[in-house]
């Protein structure tokens, strides 16, 4: 009998997107590293060209992204917004019905961009040594499609300020008739 992970990977034809939590921890420098497969974007595009995207595969791609601190929030919010299009009654898509060609191309382009990232390093500790003063900067914005917030820490250092992205969060706006000022609350 297959384990849950084996079933998920056997259903999902793009194993480059499936990552395990805690993989790539650099204990000596106290940071997390993600080293993707060192493949050219052309090769990734060729691999994705062989896949026929369906609603099921598109949703699996969005659900398979793990980003607890929101470092790739601008990309994930675009993908989540694109999943709304897949449920449009005018398209009349089933779960395993191939997507129209323009949507196939869009999903390939976005997944090539994500899978083409070969190296990401995120420091676990974001406090520089010898610094005690910090400013917390919070920004947020909203539109009819989505709203987001981001938190930066600005460490006041005698040699110059150091800015670190602490975390970010994005969500899709509800499909109601909410105004943009109301969404920004």
Buried (B, 14 or more C-beta within 10 A) or exposed (E): EEEEEEEBBEEBEBEBBBBEEEEBEEEEEEBBEEEBEEBEEEEBBEBBEEBEBBBBBBBBBBEBBEEEBBBBBEBBBBBBBBBEBBEEEEEEBEEEBBBEEEBBEBBBEBBBBBBBEEEEEEEEEBEEEEBEEBEEEEEEEBEEEBBBBBBBBBBEBEEEEBEBBBBBBBBEBEEEEBEEEEBEE
